[in-house]
Amino acid sequence: MAELNVREQFLGRFSEPLSGAARRRIVIWHDADGEFEGDFDALAAEAGKLPAAERPLRFLKAEDGALFAAKRTLAREDTESDFAVYRQRPAGDIAGDLLADIELFAEHFRADGLSLLVQAVGAADTAEVREALADLRPFFAAKDRLAAFASVMPHATDAADVRAGVLAAALGKVPPSAQAIVRAFALAALADEEAGEAGRTLGRLERYGADGALRRYVEAVTGYAGSLADVRSLMEHLLLTAFAATVPENLMAGLESRYSAAHSQFCLGIVRDWAESNDDERTVLIEAAERVQDELNLEMRLAKAPLSAIVASDIFPATGRVIVRDLAASLAQGADRRAELREAAGVRGGLAGYDDVACYFDALEAACAMQDFLRAHGEGFHEAPAAAVWEAYTTDWWRMDAAYRRFCEAFERCARDADPDLADALGPLADWAEGQYVNGFVVPANECWVATAETDWEQTGFVEGVPRQRRFYDEVVENELVGAKRVVVIVSDALRYEVARELAGELERGQRVECRVDAVQGTFPSMTRFGMAALLPHRAMGVDADGNGAVLVDGLPTVTTEQRQAVLRARRPKSVALRAEKVLAMKSAEQKELARDAEVVYVYHNTVDATGEDASTEHDVFGACERAVRDICGLVRVATNQIKAARIVVTADHGFLYTRCPVPASDKFARGALAASAVETGERYLVVPQGTEDDLLVKMSMEAVGGGELVGLAPRGFVRINRPGGVSHYAHGGISLQELCVPVVRVRYGGSRSKRITDAVVAEVKPLDTNRRITSMLFRVRLYQPEPVGGKVAPATYELSLVDGAGNPVSDVRRVVADRDCADEQARVMEVMLALRAGRAFGSSEPVYLVARNQESGEAVWREEYRVDIAFAPVDDFGF
């Protein structure tokens, strides 16, 4: 046994304060076997060397034949001193004892090993506890194990506490609950097997005498009666038993001998707690679950079940994969399973393992958003005139571009996933999305646009009734300067309109600003050099007569940042032009000096176009859109905090067309005879001498740019112009809505004290069920998200759990993500499945409370009363 300092423990009794009216202390040291007589004699011999105390301390041996003398000393001769009395007699044996009266009022000290152990661990001194400690005595033979026991079980009151404390301490100082002990053993045994030391942990527990207690725990908690040395069989039983709690009984047909339905709630608690643990432990669980599902071919069993039967089960990773494959296959065939998908996404989002399939659900939800749009526009795109088409795109049609972009982003993330089987399952859905986007939206929407705008284009080069990019400085920048000391203009190359919509939402949710998103029609050709020039102050635009294609404004070049700054200063001398990458790389103090006296600051940002124009990176153009949003949010923060601008405008030079699949040859226009006369050729435009025409191409007046000598030709719809080195995925320069619709985001900064600009709020979730009675250990809670995410409403994650009146959890904790951005209220309904903790009895009159807690802040946002009405609930009274 670990060395227990008997002398210190005994002497410590005399340093404690007296109780009540006592004037001195008598402590009788009972040592029936005489094991510690030498220790007492040594203390008595050193009595004069002991530290001075409030009262003298005398040592007395009460031996048979001298009891009368001992009693006379204690009762008559010295009634002032403290006495340490040694007796070789069991405590409590006072029949016929001459010192019985002194035994009754004196304090007692026992120095046998078990007594010292009882005191050392702070346990109740009962025969039951002593017997349990005796059985497990080898465990306490080391100081570190003794300390570990005391830390996990500081007040053992019975034998069950002793056994639980030993197992909990031996298995890594885990909580002394049956479920935690079983989980800790399984983890340790699996680690032993992985290290090639199978049975090491079990062998250690056998040496402590604790293996029998462990077997009883495992069998009582999980129903597993097999050998603990076979950890694989234990894990199979544990996982299947937990699985049985989450699926209908008929799905377990044929597996009856491998699980215990009566223990399903206990096993579910073990597995779910395990799934919420640290990454290393969670990885061990996932590997075990993968092995079990492969050995039993559970994936095939799951694939035959209806989605509703398995949607709330998170025990086996195959479940999420089966659901993804099922939904992806249906959507790829055009089936309308939007409601099912959104319900599944709402449930799965709060379950273990969702992160492993999150990108697939993102792709599925984006495909549903595409279906939403297509079904809402089932009659096609027939707006007129052109200004009405423009209005339709900027208020509604852009959502299809956004949904397609979200799908492609998710698909790319899935393609990088380590699960080729699931990535392949998305293939047909990706083909469906491509066809629906191109043939169901881009082509017909732009046919409508071209049909209504073609006459205006041929006559003037722009659509009447739609704001023009060439008037940007006069109509936007100058107006923003009214009443403002400074305006910052962020020009992001190829920032498409639908990306700017997303940017506005990110800005409003992340900073104290308000945004208004407008649009202007870009300059043809929708290329960087034309769009960048059009955004500068000018009266006239032209193309350099030397033939290098450079665009001039009022005779000044506009290619470099320095040249653009010169143009800005020609209008307002206090103007600055900067490169975004330089601004973002600066320290705060340097940023403050950038535009100390400037009235107009242009910041040029190039992430999207730089990615799309490069054939080696064009496939990542949608990823570049995400990065551009982050960059611009950072630039707005610099503009408000360092440059001290309250007015910021974000715009672009042009948009772009992009499809994940390359454009087929049938959608490419052969230049033919035009090749020889063309001044310039792009994938989406031709610049040719005045008088050159082609019936298949749209004629664009370039009177305002080319001085009447040049004319533009552009392919209709989605068609590209075939040219050497042409890129087939990313293109711009043409006349589609995606290319010509240039965003103008007006950002108003209100400062920390502004009452006009409201702070962002997080999306809420509210309980939808009116029935607040729980009749099953596993129960569902329906929730709804009152407001869609967007504008000032930011997504949020909540943790839901059931607690009793004292705040103690009585269920597991489930996560729900409030991130729905759809206007349809039904699509913002979600469902969470919770499991009551096994081992707790509920009274029908006892209220419990469903609590929603914001995961980020930890704040409880609401608390709703429920009642548990279950005829029988498993109780963890295992009789240990």
N, C-alpha and C positions, 0 to 999 in steps of 0.2 A: 504493500500500500504506500501511497505517497507519504513522505515524511510530514507528519503533523506535529507542530511544535507544542507538545503537551505542557511544558513548563510555562510558556508564554500564555497559553490559553487559561491555565489554572491561575497564574498570578494576575491575569487580566480581570478576573472576577473581583479582585480586591480594589481595583481602581475605579470601579463603577460606583455611582452615587447610591447612597442608602435610600430605601423606600419607606414611606410613611413615618412612623415615630421611632424606627429602629435607631439604636445608638452605636451599634457595632455589627460586624458581619462574621458569621461562622459558615465556612464552606467545608462540607464533608466529601472527601475524595474516596469514592467506592471503587475498590480494585479487587474483585472477588478472587481472581486468579493470581494475585500478587505480581502481576506483570510489570507494574510501574513502581514497586517499592523502592528500588534504587533511585529513581528520579525524585521521589518524595524526600528520601534521606539526603540527597544531594542539595535539594532546595533548603532543607532544614539546616544543613551545615553552612550554607551561604546566607543565612538569615540576616546576619550582621552587615553584610555587604549590599543588601538590597536597597534601592532608593528610598529615601525618607518618605514616610506617608503621614497622613493626618492622624492615624492611630497606629500603635505598635502592632506588628504582626507576629504571632507566635505559632509554632508548628507543634502538633501533638499527634502521637500514634495511639489510637484507642484499640488495644489488643486484648484478646481474651485473657482473663485473670487480672487485668488492670483497668477494667471498665469503671469500677467505683472511683478510683483515683482520678481517671479522666473526667468523670462527671463532676467530682468535687472541684477540680480545677476550673472547669467551664462554668459551673453554677455558683461557686462560692469564692474561690481564691482570686479569680481575675475576671471581673465582669465588664472591663473597659476595653481590653485588647481585642483585635480581630484574631480569629483562630482558623488555621488550616489543619483539619483533622483527617488523618488517614485511617481507613478501615478496610480490612480484607473481608468484606461482607457485601452481598448484593444489595443494591438500593431497593427500598420498599419492603425488605424483610425485617419487620420490627416486632414480630411475635416473640415475647419473652426477652426482648432486648432491653437492657438496663438503660440504654441511651435513647429509648424510643421517643421520650418527650423532646429531646434535643433534635432528633432526626426530623420531627414534625415541623419545627420552625426554622431549622437550618436550611441553607442552600446545598445543592448536591452537584457533584462533579464526577463523571465517570470517564475513565481513561482507557477503556477497552477500545479496540480498533473501530468497531461499528459505532460506538457512541461518539467517538471523535469524528467519524465520517458524517454522522447525522448532523453534528454541529457545523462541520466544515461546509456542508452544502446547504445548510439552512432548512433542512427537511423536518417534518413533524416526527417527533420521537414516539413512534408507535410500533407495535410488533409487526404490522403489515409492511411498513417502510423498512424496518430492520431486515426482514426476510428478503425483500427485493434487493436491498443493498448487498446483502450477503451473497445472493445468487450472482450479482454482477460485480463482485469485488475486484476481479482482475482489471476491469476498466479503470478503476480509480488508482491504479498503481503508478500513475504518472501525474505530475503537477499540472501539465498543460491540459490533460483530459479532465482533471478535477475542476480546473478553472472554466473549461468549456461547458461542463455540465452546469456549474453555478450560473453561467451567463444565460443559458437557454431555459433553465428551470430553477429559478432562484428560490421558490417556495414549494417544494414537492410535498403534497399532503397525503398521497396514497401510493400504492405499488404501481398503479398505472402511470402516475407522474414520473416515478423513478425510471421505469422502462422507457417511457417516451423521451425523457431527458437524456438518457444514455444513448439511445439511437440518434436523436437529433444532434447531440454533441459529436458522436462518432462519425456522422455523415456530413460534417462540415458546418456545425453550429446553425443548422436550419431551424425554423420554427418547430416547436414540439407538437405539431398537429399530425394526425395520421396521414393525411394527404401529402403534406410536405415531406414526411419521412419516406413514404413510398416513392415519391418523385425523386428524392435525393438518392435513394438506393439505386433506382433504375438508371439515373444519370451516371453514378459512380461505376455500376456494373458494365454499362455500355462503354465507358471510358477505359475500363480494364480490358475489355475485349478488343477495343481498337488498339491498345498498346501491347497486345499479345500477352496480357497477364490476367486472363479470364479467371474469375473466382477470387481475386485478391481481396476485394472489399468484403465479400461474404466470409472469407477465411479469417479476416481480422475480427469481424463481429463474433465469429465462433469462438475465438480466443478470449473474447471478453465475456462469453456466456450470453450474448445478446441475440444470437441467431434464432432462438426459439421465439423470442418476443417479436422479432421482425417477421417471421413466418405468419404469426397470428395477425399482425397488423396487415400484411399484404392480403391475406385471405379474407379478413374481415372487411377491408376497404374495397377491394377489387373483385373478390370472389375467386381469385386465382389460387388453385390448390396444387399446382405443379411444383417442380423443383426450382428453387431460387437460383440455382447455378445455371439454369437455362434462361438467360435474360431475354433472348429473342422470343421465346414462347410467352414470357411475361409481358413484353411489349406488344405482342400481337393481341393478347387478351385485353390488356389495358386500352389499346386504341380501338379495338372492335367494340368493346363494352361502352366506351365513350361515344363512338359512332352511333351505336344503337339508340342513344338518347336524342339524336338529332335527325333521325330519318324514320319513316314509317316502318312498322314491324315486318311487313311483307318484303321489304328490301333486304332483310337479314336472313331470308329463307336459305337453309343449307349451311348456315354458319352457327347454328345453335350450340354446338359443342365447344365453340371457340370463344364464347363471351357469356356474361352473366347479366341478364336484363335487370335483375334486382339490384345490381350495383352500378347501373349506368350513370346515375347522377353523381356518385362519388368519383367515378373515373372521368366523367366530363369535367368536373371541377379540377382534377389533377392536370388533365391535358390542357385546359384553357389557361390555368395559371402558368403552366410550363410554357405555353405559346407566347405569353406576355413577358417572359423573363428576358435576360440579356441575350445578345446575338449568338454567343457561343452555345449556350444551352438550347436556344431555339433551333440552331442548326442540327444539333444531335437529335432533337425530336423530329425534325423534318426528314432527316436521313432514315430514321427508324420507320416513319410513316411511309416513306417511299418504298422501303424494302417490303413492308407488310402488304401494301397495295399491289406491288408487282408479284409477290409470291402467291397471292390469292386472286390475282386478275380482277381486282375491284373496279378498275377503270371500265371494263366491259359491263359489269353489273350496273355501274352508275350511268353509263351511256344509255341503258335501256329504261331508266327511270324517268318519269316526267320531271321537268325543271322544278315544279313546285315542291316535289318530294325531297330534293337535295339542296335547294337554294340556300338554306340556313345552316348547312353542315360545313364545318371548317376543320374536320379532323384529318382528312387525307388531302394532300395537294392535288390529287387527280380530280377532285370535285370541281375546282375552279376551271381546270382545263376542259373538262367535259362540258361545262356550261358555256364557255367561250366558243368551243367548236360547234355546239348545237346552235347557238344564236347566230354565229357568223355564217354558217351554212344556210340558215333560213333567210337571213337578210340578203345574202348574195343572190338568192332566188327571187327576191322581191317581196317576200312575205312581210306582213305588217305585224311585227312583234315588239313594237315600240314600248307598249305598256309593260310587257313582261320584262323587257330588257332594263327599263328604268327601275322597275321594282327590284330586279335581281341586283342591279348596281347599287341600289340603296341598301339592300341587306348585306351584300358581300363587302361593301366598303367598310363596314364595322367589324368584320371577322378577321381572324388570324390568317395570314398568308395572302391577304389582298394585294399587298405591295408587289408580290411576285407576278400578278396578272393585271396590275393596274393599267399598264399601257394598252393591253388588249381591250379592256373595258372602255378606255378612252377612245379607242378606235371604233368600237361598237356604238358608243354614244354619239360620236361624230357622224357615223353613218345614219343613225336615227335622226339627227338634226337635218341631214340632207334629205331624208325621207319626209320630215316635217315640211320642209320648204317645197319640195316637189309636189306633195299632195295639196299644199295650200295654193299652188299655182298650176293645178292640173289642167286648166284651160289654156295654158300657154302665156306668152308675153305679147300683149297687143296694145300697149300704151301709145298715145299720140297726143300732141306733137312731140318733137324731140325734147323739149324742156320737161314734159311730163315723164318721159322715159328717164331723164336725168334725175328727176325727183324720186321716181320709183327706185332707182338704183341706190341713191344716197340714203333713203329711208328704210329700204327693205331688201332689195335684191343682193346687196353686199353680203348678207348673212350666208348665202350659199358659198361665196368665196371663202368666208371665215370657216364654215363647216368643213369644206374640202381641205383647207389648210390644216385644220385640227386633225383631220383624218390622216393626212400624209405625215404630219409630225409624229402622231402615235404609231403609225405603221413603221416609220423609220426606227423608232425606239424599239418596237417589237422585233424588227429585223436584226437589231444588235443583241437581242436576247439570246440566252444560251439554250433555249428550247426550240429547236428547229421544227418540231412537230406542230407546235402552236403557230409559229410564224407561217408555216405552210397552210394552216387552216384559214389564215386571213387572206391568202392569195386570191381566191374567187371573190371575196368581198371587196378587195382592192380593185379588181377588174370591174366589178359592178360600180363602185364609186367613181372610177375613171370614166366609164361610159355615161353615167348619169350626169356627172359634172360637165363633160364636154358636150355631149349630144342633147342632154336634157336641160342645160342651162346656158353655157357659154355661147354656143352656136345660135340657138333661137333668141336669146336675150339681145345679142349683138346684131342679129338680123333685124330685129325690131328697131334698134338704135340707128343702124345705118339707113334703114328705109325712111326713117323720119328726119334724119339729119343730112342726108346726102345733098339735097338742094342747097342748103345753107353752106355746106362745106365747099361746094364747087364755086359758089358766088363770093364768099368772104373768107373761107377757111375756118370759120367757127360757127357755133350754134347760137342763134339769137335767143335771148332770155335766160342764158346761163352765164354766171360770172366767168371772167377770163383770167387766165394766169398772167397775161401781159399787164394787167391792171393791178396786180398784187401789191406793188409798193404804194401806189397812190391810194388804193381803196382799203388796204388792210394796214400797212405799216404806218402811213401818215395818220390814219384814224386812231390807231392805238397810241400814237404819241400825244394825242389831244388829252391834256390833263395828266400826262405821265412824264416823268423825267427821263426815262430810258425804256427802250424796247429791245428785247433779245429775240432774234429770229433764228430758229434752228432748222436748217435745210438738210433733210436726210434723203440721200440719193435712193430713189426707187421705193420710198415708203408708200406702200399701196394704201388705198382708202380704208379697206377693212382692217388693216393693221393699225392705222391711226385711230380707229374706233376702239380697238383694244387698248392702245396706248392711253387714250383719254380716261378709260376706266381705271387703269393702273395708277395714273397720276392722281385722280380724285381719291382713290382709296389709300394711297401711300403718302400723300402730301396735303398740306392745307391749301388746296387750290380748287377752283372750279374750271371746267372746260366746256367749250362749245365747239362742236365739230361741223365745219362747213366744207365745201369743195369748190374748186375752180376747174374749168376745162383746160387741159394742158395745151401747150403749143405743138403744132405738127412740124416736123416729125417729133414724136414723144421720146426724144433722146436727151442725154445729159446736157450737151452744150447748148441746145435750144432752151430747155427748161430752166437751166441755171441763169441764162441770160435774161429770160423773161421775168424772173423774180427780182431783178435789179431795177432801180429807177431809170427810166429812159423815155424818150419820145419816139425813137425810131430804132428798128432792128434790121440787121442785114447780114449777109454772108460775105466773108472776105473775098474780094475780087481776085485775089492771087490764086484762088482755087484750092486752098488748104482746108476749106470747110469750116474755119473758125467763125463763130458768130460774134458780131459787133453790136454794141448798143451806143447810139449817138457817136459812132465812129471809134469807140474804144473797145479793145479786146477784153474778153471775159473768161479766158481759159483757166488762169491760175487764181489762187486765193488773193495774191497781191494785186492782180489786175482787177478783180472784183471789188477789192477795197478802194481802189482808185475811182471806180465808177460810183460807189457809194458816197465817197467824199466829194465827188463833183456835185452831188445834190446837197448833202449835209456834211460839212467838213469834220464834224465830230462823230465819225463813224469808224468802226473797226470790223475787220473780217478775220476769223480765226478757224483753225482746224480742230475738230472735235477731239481727235486722239491726243493732241497737244494739251488741250484744256483738261481733259480727264486725267492726264498723267501728272499734272502740276500739284504742288502742295497748296493748301488752303490760302496761305499768305500770298503766294504767287497769283492765284486766281483772283484775289481781291484787287490786284494791281492791273489786271487785264484791261479793264474798261472804266477806269476811275472817272474820266470826264466825257465818256462817249454817250451819245444820244441813241445811236442805232448800232447794234452789235449783231453781225451775221456769223453764225457758227455752222461750219460745213461738216456733215457727218456722212460717212460712206461705209456701210456694212452690208446692206442688202445687195446693191448693184455690184460691189466688188466681188461678192460671192457668186452671184448669178452669172456675171459676164465671163467667169473663168470656167471652162469646160470641165476642169478637174474637180470643181467644188459646187457646180450649179445644182446638183442634187440636194445640197444643204441650204438652199435659199430660204426655205421656210424656217429652218433653224436659225438662219441669219436674221429673220424677222423677229424672232424672240429676243435675240441678242440686241437688236436695234432698239426694241422697246426698253430693255434694261439700260442701255447706254443713254437714251434720251431722257429717261427718268433721272439719271444721274446728272445730265446736263441741265435739266430744269432745276434740280436742287442747287447746282452751282450758280445758276442764274439768279435764283431767289436769295440764297444765303450769302454768296460771296460778291456777285456782281450787283446785288441789291436792285434787281428789276422786279417790278410788280406785274408787268405785262410781258408775256412770252408768247410767241407764235411758232408753231411747229408746222412745217410744210415739206413739200418734195418737189423734185423737178419733173418726175413722171412716175407712172406705175409700171406694171409688167403683167405678162401672161406666163403661167407656169403650169405644166402638167407632169405628173410623175412618170407617165409613159411617154416615149418619144413620139413626135408627130409622124404619122404614116405618110408615105410618099404621095398618097392620094390627096392629102391636105397640103400639098406644097405646089406653089405656082411656078411654072417654068418661065424665066424672063424672056426667052426667045429673042425676037428682034429688038426688044427694049434694052437688051444688055449693051448694045453698041452705043446707044444714045444716052444712057443713064449717066447723070453727073455723080450720083451716089446711090448705093444699094444697101439696104439692110434686110433683115429677115422679115420685117413687117412694113417696109416702105421703099419707095423709089423716088428720087428727085431727078426730074427730067426737064429738058428745055420746054418752054411754052409751046403748045401745039401738039405735043406728044400725047396720045391717048390709047387706052385699051378698055374694051367694053367690060372685061372681067374685073377691072380694078376701079376703086372709087377715086374720083378726081378731087384733089384738095388745092384750093387756091393758096398760093404762097406770095400773093401780092404784097402783103405787109412785111415779108421777110426778104423775098428775092427780087423786089423791085419790078415785078411783072415779067421777068425773064424766065423764071422757073415755075414749075408746077409739081405738086406732089401726087403720087399714086399709091393707094393702099389697098391691100387685099381685104375682102369682106370676111366677117366672122372670125374664124379660127385659123385661116389659111396662112402659111408661111411662104416666103419667097425663096425658092431654091437657089442657093449660091454656094460657092466653094467655102468650106470651113464653117458653114452655118451651124448654129447650135439648135438642137431639136427640143429642148425642154423649156428653157428660159428665154424669153424674147420681149422686146419692147420697141417702140418706134411707130407703132400703128395707131389705129383709131378705135380700138375696142374700149368699152367702158373701163375695163381693168387697167388699161394703159393711160387713158386720157383723164380719168377722174382723179385729180390731184387734191389731197386733203389739206385743209387749213384748220389747224387746231388752235383756238384762242385760249390761252391759259391765264387765269387771273389768280394772283397770289394775294391772300388776305392777311398774312402775318398771324402771329399767335394770338393777337387780341381782337381780330376782326370778328364782328358779330354777323356780318353778311354771309360769310363762308362757313358752312357747317362742317363738323368733323365727320370722318368716315365712321360707319357703324358696321358691325359684323352681322351676317345673316343669322337669323334666329331659327330655332326649331320649337314647335309646340306640340303637345300631345293631341292626337286627333280622336282617340277612343273616348266614348262617353261611359262605357262599362269599366269601372275601376275595380273589378273583382278578379283575382288571380285564382284559377282553379287547376293549375298544372305546374309541376316543377319547372317545366320549360314553357315559357310564355312569350307572346309577341306583343310589341308595343308599336302602334302606328303613329307616325309623326308627320307634320307637314312644315314646310318652309314658307312663311307668310310672304316674304318678298324675294324676288329673284336677285341673284348676284349681278351687280352692274352699277355703274355710277359710284355713288358713295357707299354702296353695300358690298362689303368684302366677304369672301368665304370664311368659314370658321369650322373648327372641329370640336365636338362635344363628347364627353364621357358620361354615359348613363349607367346608373346603378340603383338598386333598391336598398334602402337603409331602414333600420328600426327607429323608434322614437329617440334613442340616445345617439343616433348617427352612426351606429355600427353597420357595416355592410351585410346584407343578407342575400345578396345575389352576386354574380360575377359582374365585371365592368365591360360594357360594350361601347364601341366608338361609332359615332354618326357624323358624317361630313355634310355640312350645309353649303353646297357649292353649285346648286342648280341655277342656271341662268335663263331658263325658258319661261316664257310668259304663261304657258298653260299651267294652271294651278294643280291639276291632277298629276302632272309630271313632277311636281315638287312634293309629292307624298312619298314617304319612305317608311321602312319597317325595320325594327331591331328586335332580335330574339335574345332574351335573357334567361339565365338559369338560376333558380333559387339555390342557395348553398345547402348542400346536404348536411345534416347534423343539427338543424334548427327546427324546433317545433313552433308552430304558429297557432295562435288563438284567433278565432273568427272575430273577436271583438278588438283585437290588437291592431292598430293602424300601422302600416308601413308606408314609406314615402319614396316615390320615384324622383331621383334628383338628377338634373342635368348640370354638368360642370364644364365650363369653358376649358378646353385642354391647355391652351396657352397661358391663361391667367390663373387657372385653378379656382376661379370664382364660381360658386353655385348660382346659376341664373334663374332656376325655378325648382320648386319642390311640390309635387302633387301627391295627395293621399290615395292609397290603395288599401284593399283588404285581401288577405290570403285565406282562401276557403278550400282547403285540400283535405279530403277524407283521411288520407294516410300520407305522411311524409317521412322519408328515411331519416333516422336519427343516428348520429355516430356514437352511440353508447355501446362500445365494443366489449365491455366487460373485462378490460385488462386489469 
